[in-house]
Amino acid sequence: MSATTETLEKLGLPLKTAPWDPRFPNSNQTKYCYQSYLDFHRCERIKGEGHSVCQYFKDVFQDMCPNEWVEKWDGQRAAGTFPGKI
């Protein structure tokens, strides 16, 4: 068990990670990251911002995606230049 895991347990915070998704069986999880980002924003567009159902996708992309990518994509969405279909 790592020091980080022990620290989280002492603070009473749950340690969780994105679950395995059979659509992305390879070790390269880039597509899983990107798809979860898209799914989160699509879900919020359909269900409304802050809807609890969308939290699953947010948790997954925050776990799987590098922060730099998310920041870049958020900037692109704000500028209207995001290449994905949301």
C-alpha positions as CSV (number, residue, x, y, z in Angstrom):
1,M,0.0,0.0,0.0
2,S,1.4,3.4,-1.0
3,A,1.8,6.4,1.4
4,T,-0.9,8.2,-0.6
5,T,-3.3,5.4,-0.1
6,E,-2.6,5.3,3.6
7,T,-3.1,9.0,3.9
8,L,-6.4,8.9,2.1
9,E,-7.6,6.1,4.3
10,K,-6.6,8.0,7.5
11,L,-8.6,11.0,6.2
12,G,-11.6,8.8,5.6
13,L,-11.6,9.5,1.9
14,P,-12.5,6.7,-0.4
15,L,-9.8,5.5,-2.9
16,K,-11.4,4.8,-6.2
17,T,-10.4,4.7,-9.8
18,A,-12.1,4.5,-13.2
19,P,-13.5,1.0,-13.7
20,W,-12.5,-1.2,-16.6
21,D,-14.4,-0.5,-19.8
22,P,-14.6,-3.3,-22.3
23,R,-14.9,-0.8,-25.2
24,F,-11.2,0.1,-24.4
25,P,-9.4,-3.2,-23.8
26,N,-5.9,-2.0,-24.6
27,S,-3.3,-0.5,-22.3
28,N,-3.4,2.8,-24.1
29,Q,-6.3,4.6,-22.4
30,T,-6.3,7.8,-24.5
31,K,-9.6,6.9,-26.2
32,Y,-11.2,6.1,-22.8
33,C,-10.1,9.5,-21.5
34,Y,-11.4,11.4,-24.5
35,Q,-14.7,9.5,-24.8
36,S,-15.4,10.0,-21.1
37,Y,-14.8,13.8,-21.5
38,L,-17.2,13.9,-24.4
39,D,-19.8,11.8,-22.6
40,F,-19.7,14.1,-19.5
41,H,-20.3,17.2,-21.6
42,R,-23.0,15.5,-23.7
43,C,-24.7,14.3,-20.5
44,E,-24.7,17.8,-19.0
45,R,-26.1,19.2,-22.2
46,I,-28.9,16.7,-22.1
47,K,-29.6,16.3,-18.4
48,G,-28.5,19.8,-17.2
49,E,-25.4,21.1,-15.6
50,G,-24.5,19.4,-12.3
51,H,-26.8,16.4,-12.8
52,S,-25.8,13.5,-10.6
53,V,-26.0,11.0,-13.5
54,C,-23.2,12.9,-15.3
55,Q,-20.8,12.7,-12.3
56,Y,-19.7,9.1,-13.3
57,F,-18.3,10.4,-16.6
58,K,-16.6,13.4,-14.8
59,D,-15.0,11.1,-12.3
60,V,-13.7,8.8,-15.1
61,F,-12.2,11.6,-17.2
62,Q,-10.7,13.3,-14.2
63,D,-9.1,10.0,-13.3
64,M,-8.0,9.0,-16.8
65,C,-7.0,12.3,-18.5
66,P,-3.9,14.4,-17.9
67,N,-4.9,17.8,-16.4
68,E,-3.2,19.6,-19.3
69,W,-5.5,17.9,-21.8
70,V,-8.6,18.8,-19.9
71,E,-7.5,22.4,-19.5
72,K,-6.8,22.6,-23.3
73,W,-10.1,21.0,-24.2
74,D,-12.0,23.3,-21.8
75,G,-10.3,26.3,-23.4
76,Q,-11.2,25.1,-26.9
77,R,-14.8,24.6,-25.9
78,A,-14.9,28.1,-24.4
79,A,-13.4,29.5,-27.7
80,G,-15.7,27.4,-29.8
81,T,-12.8,25.5,-31.5
82,F,-13.2,22.1,-29.7
83,P,-12.9,19.4,-32.5
84,G,-15.2,16.9,-30.8
85,K,-18.9,16.6,-31.3
86,I,-20.6,17.4,-28.0
